[in-house]
Amino acid sequence: MAFDYIENHFDKLMLYFLDKNHEDFHEEDVMWHPGRIIEWINERNTRVNRKEDSYVIYRYFSTVVYVVIAYANGLTRETNNYEAVRVFFTERAGMTP
C-alpha cells in the first residue's frame, strides 16, 4: 500500500519536501538541505525512536533522494538551484511550474 502510494506520487512527494525544506531553512542550494535537517534535529535533540515520530526520518530520506536526483541530473551546478530543482520535479509530476 505505502509502496504503491510512493510510486504513484513520487515527484509530488519530492516537491513537498523540497518546498518544506526551502520554507524552513531559506536555503537556495539544495545540496545543503540534508545538513540543515541534521542541524535542526541536533538543535532540538529530537532523535527518532518512536514510530509516531517517524516524520523526521521520512523528511531526511526524501531530502537525500531529491538531492541525489538533482545532482545526477546536473541541476546543482549553480548554488542557487532550488528553483531549477523545483521546476524539474514539477514537470515530472505533470504540473505547471
Buried (B, 14 or more C-beta within 10 A) or exposed (E): EEEEEEEEEBBBBBBBBBEBBBEEBEBBBBEBBBEBBEEBBEEEEEEBEEEEEEEBEEBBEBBBBBBEBBBEEEBBEEEEBBEBBBEBBBEBBEEEE
